[in-house]
Amino acid sequence: MQNYKKFDKIENISFIKELEIGFSKKNKKIPSRFHYDLNGSKYFEEITKLNEYYVTKTEKKILKQLSKEMKNIFDNNLTFIEFGSGSADKISVLINDKVKFYVPLDISYDFLLKSSIKLAERFPDLSIIPSYCDYVKKFILPKKISKNKIGFFLGSSIGNFYDKKEKKFLQNARKTLGNNSFLFVGVDLIKNKRIIEKAYNDSKGISAKFNLNLINRINKVLKTNLKQKDFKYSSHYNEKINTVECFLISKKDQKLFICNKEFVIKKNEKIQTEISKKFTFNTFSSLTKSAGWKVKKYWFDKNKHYSIFLLQNQ
Ligand SMILES: C[S@@+](CC[C@H](N)C(=O)[O-])C[C@H]1O[C@@H](n2cnc3c(N)ncnc32)[C@H](O)[C@@H]1O
């Protein structure tokens, strides 16, 4: 069992470092991975249950459909490796008696352990090896797993990378999984702006709580006393770049010290907290090709709002 306290510390150190980098930019930004402390992971789980959040519902429907084909596509003695596994709820749709090992990888370690325990209760014969991992980097997989490796990157997380780092992720996932491996990727598609915007700004305000949780996390790591009520959440779909952009907007002039440096947050200034890029079949296919993967198969829902790609590393 890996050490929870150690990973909490690593995450806090990298959060401080990224805050300093992100707040030094002209347009302040925080990478979306820092949403996911234990509270953030719980808020995200609530989001996945919202009516407006079509991503989870649609992806699960497609997974159910493709679960019938799994036995024909793959051999026996499989290892499932999930990047950013979260609640590990979706993977349960695909587990059958050919799957011997499951390696969920996540930075939200406390939540990862809790999800793994829940899954182990449902699948007592499955060997589950939860591992703390920053999936942007190459990761050395546990030795005891079988050689038939199938990766999963679900939840449209491929759209969350700043600075076009999704290509780097796909390249490193190839290195992590090795030759002759496969990778399923959940890809959200360009569609009606209203459907997209509702998903990221729900009527119950859970998306807002998820984003405002960053203020608590900043207070915890920097020992500051910022108030959630002095920020508001805002998001919109930018059709020029096919991307949802999420922000915290400061309601007043504020100051913040990061590593002894003073940062001013002006009234009405925006801090970017997340992006979610939307793709077409062609834009995603060419991205995978540029990262060295081959598209083996793909599935859509009936409205073509969402897709799951199966990629092969040859
Ligand atoms: C959008 S949620 C998706 C969760 C789940 N896969 C789903 O489809 O519902 C992103 C997940 O990836 C994890 N995560 C985010 N950035 C990560 C990183 N750099 N390395 C590892 N895990 C990360 C988060 O903790 C969270 O569990």
The ligand as an SDF file (V2000), in Angstrom:
LIG
                    3D

 27 29  0  0  0  0  0  0  0  0999 V2000
  -12.8080   14.4300  -15.0820 C   0  0  0  0  0  0  0  0  0  0  0  0
  -12.4360   13.3100  -13.7860 S   0  0  0  0  0  0  0  0  0  0  0  0
  -12.8460   11.7650  -14.5810 C   0  0  0  0  0  0  0  0  0  0  0  0
  -13.0560   10.6450  -13.6140 C   0  0  0  0  0  0  0  0  0  0  0  0
  -13.4980    9.3260  -14.2720 C   0  0  0  0  0  0  0  0  0  0  0  0
  -12.4660    8.8120  -15.1540 N   0  0  0  0  0  0  0  0  0  0  0  0
  -14.7780    9.5160  -15.0420 C   0  0  0  0  0  0  0  0  0  0  0  0
  -14.7630    9.2610  -16.2400 O   0  0  0  0  0  0  0  0  0  0  0  0
  -15.7810    9.8860  -14.4330 O   0  0  0  0  0  0  0  0  0  0  0  0
  -10.6780   13.3110  -13.8130 C   0  0  0  0  0  0  0  0  0  0  0  0
   -9.9980   12.3090  -12.8990 C   0  0  0  0  0  0  0  0  0  0  0  0
   -8.6000   12.2970  -13.2070 O   0  0  0  0  0  0  0  0  0  0  0  0
   -7.8240   12.5520  -12.0400 C   0  0  0  0  0  0  0  0  0  0  0  0
   -6.6860   13.3800  -12.4850 N   0  0  0  0  0  0  0  0  0  0  0  0
   -6.7040   14.6630  -12.9260 C   0  0  0  0  0  0  0  0  0  0  0  0
   -5.4720   15.0390  -13.3190 N   0  0  0  0  0  0  0  0  0  0  0  0
   -4.6610   13.9730  -13.1200 C   0  0  0  0  0  0  0  0  0  0  0  0
   -3.2730   13.7290  -13.3550 C   0  0  0  0  0  0  0  0  0  0  0  0
   -2.4730   14.6740  -13.8590 N   0  0  0  0  0  0  0  0  0  0  0  0
   -2.7780   12.5020  -13.0390 N   0  0  0  0  0  0  0  0  0  0  0  0
   -3.5820   11.5300  -12.5150 C   0  0  0  0  0  0  0  0  0  0  0  0
   -4.9020   11.7030  -12.2710 N   0  0  0  0  0  0  0  0  0  0  0  0
   -5.4340   12.8990  -12.5790 C   0  0  0  0  0  0  0  0  0  0  0  0
   -8.7460   13.2580  -11.0710 C   0  0  0  0  0  0  0  0  0  0  0  0
   -8.3580   13.0450   -9.7420 O   0  0  0  0  0  0  0  0  0  0  0  0
  -10.0960   12.6200  -11.4290 C   0  0  0  0  0  0  0  0  0  0  0  0
  -10.3040   11.4380  -10.6810 O   0  0  0  0  0  0  0  0  0  0  0  0
  1  2  1  0
  2  3  1  0
  2 10  1  0
  3  4  1  0
  4  5  1  0
  5  6  1  0
  5  7  1  0
  7  8  2  0
  7  9  1  0
 10 11  1  0
 11 12  1  0
 11 26  1  0
 12 13  1  0
 13 14  1  0
 13 24  1  0
 14 15  1  0
 14 23  1  0
 15 16  2  0
 16 17  1  0
 17 18  1  0
 17 23  2  0
 18 19  1  0
 18 20  2  0
 20 21  1  0
 21 22  2  0
 22 23  1  0
 24 25  1  0
 24 26  1  0
 26 27  1  0
M  CHG  2   2   1   9  -1
M  END
$$$$
